[in-house]
Amino acid sequence: MAGQDSGKILKYFAGIIMMLLLTHECVVETLDFPETSIDLEFNVDGQLHHRLPRSAVWFTVKMSMKLDEDFDTSLSDPNEEKYQRYAGDIQSVINTTYHTVPTFKGSVRVTGFRPGSIIVDYEVSSTISSAATFADTNNEVAKNLKSSGYPVAVDAFAESEQTRFSSTPWYPEQDMRLECKRPVSVLGDISWKWNDDVIIQNEKYSITTSEDGSILTVKKVDEKDKGKYECIIKREINYILWQDIVIAPLPNINVGQNERQFQCKDQTVELICCEPNYAVVWNTDDQEISPDGCATLNHEIKSTDCDTEEFTCRLRNSALQDFSYGQSKVRIQKVKEVLTCINKTLGDGKEDDIVKGPCEKGKEGTITYQCKSSEWLETVRDCILQVIIEIEKKVENLVPQEIPEVISQLSTATVDNKDEITQSSVTVEKIVDILVRIAEVSQSIVIGEPVMKGFLTAVNVLVSEGSSSSWTELNANNTSNASVALLSAIENISDRLTDDNFTIIEKSIELNKILTTSSSYSQKSKLENSATEILIPQIPVSTSITTTIFTTLDNVLPTRNTSNKNDTNNNVRINGDVVVVKVSPVVNNISFAFDIANASLGNPQCVFWNFSLDAWDSNGCEVKPSVNQTGKITCECNHTTSFSILISPFSPFLPLSPKGKALAYITYIGVTISMAILILCLIIEIIAWKSMTRNDTSYMRHVSIVNIAVSLLIANICFIIGAAVAEQEQPTSVGRCSPAVFFMHFFYLALFFWMLISALLLFYRTVMVLSQMSRARMMAIAFIVGYGAPLLIAVITVASTAGPEEYITKELACWLNWNESKALLAFVIPALTIVAINLVVLIVVLYKMLRRGVGATTQPDEKHALVVIARCVAILTPIFGLTWAFGIGTMFSCNCGIHVVFALLNSLQGFFILVFGTLLDSKIREALVGKLSLRNLTSSNPTRRTGAGLSSSNGPGFFQMMDMYNVSEASSASSRSSGDLGTYMNA
């Protein structure tokens, strides 16, 4: 009896298997044989056997559920805490909820998580092979999961199964054919998706649908077409068949230079063909295949056959040979001339010829050689490690679920090949491109600690001290922006970190991720040789903070800032750590304390990298006043991003250095003395005014001198104000600095324009002797030109540059901007133009004087005034021009001598005006002597009247002696010819 029962069981089992094969791909988990409830019967071997109870068969139904949450890379690893927590919670809720379904057999298992947003794959044991029996209960599952904090999507549930649409490997440029077979009893319309995007039939995609299923044809595929393809059968619970399709990488057959020349003589040459991922072969039999897959053709050249020959290296796979990438050719030219550089692989060449050869084993790219002294010398090496090239090909079409694997490969490759990577700028740039791509793809998922650690491991190699020469080369290349791209990638991937708390420490990088409930946050760097501190005094409750400290980015990032964006050799350095801070929700008050890496530098600026301006920017950050006394730089900022400190290395700008202090003393003391001298000059002009303005020429001369002195006096006052503002804060405050710059600009221009008035007066009175103009008209023209023109230029300058805040320079000084707006030209061009005009006028006037004198009709007083004007123009114009030539030089040069010369000349401008515009005028000295004599005589004898030529009772003074000398000179001059130049020049 027992034997008969065993036979029945075997037959029943065979019937079950047949049923499964004919109906649905399910798994039989258990068999149960109760004595009652026989519901099913089977035909085995054509005979009717006992019916099998329905509960005897358990099916494993494969299902999926979608969560509206960004995929976290830690969900790819079953050992991660988040994976286990999510799987446990979801299994528990589904188990509890499905217990109300009669067909459920109490077994739910989460098998994995996939991106898009989060796809939860799970298996359910059931007595029915279809998921339709759980349709109504799934709504309750979604409700229960939402109450547990899991955001279940709308239409989240599907019966999902990984399948094989095609077992054929696909290569670029092929037409890919994917066949979706409809399972028995699964009805509904079929549609296709690729990486969650609905596929629509067009020139790229062709869809053919029948009762048995659907065929998708993707035409001329490339690596971009890889990813998850889904065949979706629409029903109450969608039935999804899916497969991850991989497209083979594009072959790159490397044969070196495609055209080579050899001397036409008896010799054997080598042609090498390599492709690391595909087998290759030459189109001839005389070749060797090396273990690394390279094919070497040894070709004999005969001196009797000098015809050009062509050889083809093909992929061994014949199905791929007809594609564009399937072959590469080498053309050999045989020349009869004697060539000095000989190499059986590179070819032969003459002096200065250039050829390209393949890189050594394990690398891709080319090496450029040049023929020098009968030898091929390597000049340029563009070789990249093969392992990096393979990773780059993967990330070109990276999908989120591949990120953990790619990061693991990249971090391992960079650590294992650190020395080769850091010494190759092209490899460094290639790895930066890989990291940028990974950061871009990561924006749709959440990055866990393992992935971020791998990312920073690769970055740590790139920014190590050994790579500084590679970064110098990259930053010097105007077409490369690798350093900024690296910083951007770090910031972007930091935005996607999980909410878990963790710390990652590499040799030169420290990352801290924390979700804090405190009201403030502080952190001190744990890195070696770093004492950077971060303080956020006030934060909202439950704030996510990510900080990353770099100790070696000063060797990586460019130092251009908003004031010198186009200057690759500018006057600032990164003199401390670089800190990246991400805070959510946003805070607007954060401070940093940086160690000064180089204590010999000064003029610190707190800056952040502005990706919009592609430069360091100081907007919203300031240096605390006490930092220079503590050995640290403390920065306070009202936003968060990538921060550091910029410091000038040039001693003229270092306020605390001996040279800086000396320069400051020279400037302040000199300008103060100049201002005192200008006030003295104005007092003298007031004293001598009535006696010196009896004719129009003399009157206009003194008007010009007075306005020159007033303009320079006010400009010097503004100069001191601007210097004080610049010394107190760096970068300079736009609001405090702009008024000083405006008035400096205006009055310094007025100084030059009044010099122009003097020159034009000289020209008018010397050349246009017959023309007469009233004093009132001359005054109107003088003031319009002297103040109207500078005002117009100054207003136009501020109006055109103030909007984008490019009116003033933002560092080192309170003056017109140069780097962004070139506003400084609004001073330079008018000033230099006036200097040129004045010199031309001076030449013309001297020429006229030498030929025919000033003119017989000119009165002696007017002749005297013209000579003084000529002397002022001849001396003051070059002095003012030279002074501001050095002044412009200080904007672009770090030479201490230029700064000192400008400070001295700027300090002496008032002295020059006093001496050459006032004291050397004999008429003014006469007037002053007369005033002093009259005052002395009046005090000794009030009833006595004193003339201008009488001396005081105290004896002759300095001005009296100068007066007597010049009076005698003037007396003798009246008897000379009016064309005697010596008379005018000695007056």
Secondary structure by P-SEA (a helix, b strand, c coil): caaaaaaaaaaaaaaaaaaaaacccccccccccccccccbbbbcccccccccccccccccccbbbbbcccccccccccccaaaaaaaaaaaaaaaaaacccccccccccccccccccbbbbbccccccccccccccaaaaaaaaaaaaccccccccccbbbbbbccccccccccbbbbbbbbccccbbbbbbbcccccccccccbbbbbcccbbbbbbcccccccccbbbbccccccbbbbbbbccccccccccccccbbbbccccbbbbbbbbbccbbbbcccccccccccbbbbbbbbbbcccccbbbbbbbccccccccccccbbbbbbbbbcccccbbbcccccccccbbbbbbcccccbbbbbbbbccccccccccccccaaaaaaaaaaccccccaaaaaaaaaaaaaaaaaaaaaacaaaaaaaaaaaaaaaaaaccccccaaaaaaaaaaaaaaacccaaaaaaaaaaccccaaaaaaaaaaaaaaacccccccccccccbbbbbbbccccbbbbbbcccccbbbbbbcccccbbbbbbbbbcccccccccccccccccccccccccbbbbbbbbcccccbbbbbbcccccccccccccccccccccccccccccccccccccbbbbbbccccbbbbbbbcccccccccaaaaaaaaaaaaaaaaaaaaaaaaaaaaaaacccccccaaaaaaaaaaaaaaaaaaaaaaaaaaaaaaaaacccccccccaaaaaaaaaaaaaaaaaaaaaaaaaaaacccccccccaaaaaaaaaaaacaaaaaaaaaaaaacccccccccccccccccccccccccccaaaaaaaaaaaaaaaaaaaaaaacccccccccaaaaaaaaaaaaaaacaaaaaaaaaaaaaaaaccccaaaaaaaaaaaaaaaaaaaaccccccaaaaaaaaaaaaaaaaaaacccccccccccccccccaaaaaaaaaaaaaaaaaacccccaaaaaac
